[in-house]
Amino acid sequence: MISTGDEHTRPHSSVVVYQSDGEDLYIQTGARTLKARNIT
């Protein structure tokens, strides 16, 4: 896990990155979820 720069406000926030079907990357923070395309 990668701690975010918001440690002074959310010490429990973390960024989780994992691949789904080898095409999609999901980046989840303590408050939001982003979906990005993995370009290879």
C-alpha positions in Angstrom: 0.0 0.0 0.0 1.1 3.6 -0.7 0.3 6.2 1.9 -1.2 9.4 0.5 0.1 12.9 1.1 -3.0 13.6 3.2 -1.5 11.9 6.2 -1.9 15.0 8.3 -5.7 14.8 7.7 -6.3 11.2 7.0 -3.6 8.9 8.4 -5.6 5.9 7.5 -5.9 6.8 3.8 -4.2 4.5 1.4 -4.0 3.9 -2.3 -4.7 0.5 -3.7 -3.8 -0.4 -7.3 -4.7 -3.7 -8.9 -5.4 -5.0 -12.4 -8.7 -6.4 -13.6 -8.6 -8.7 -16.6 -5.1 -7.3 -17.3 -6.7 -4.2 -18.9 -8.2 -2.0 -16.1 -6.4 -0.3 -13.3 -8.4 0.7 -10.2 -7.0 3.3 -7.9 -8.8 3.6 -4.6 -8.2 6.2 -2.0 -9.9 6.6 1.4 -12.7 8.7 -0.1 -12.8 8.1 -3.9 -12.4 5.4 -6.5 -10.9 6.1 -9.9 -10.8 3.8 -13.0 -8.1 4.2 -15.5 -7.1 2.4 -18.7 -3.8 0.6 -18.6 -1.9 1.5 -21.8 0.7 -1.0 -22.8 
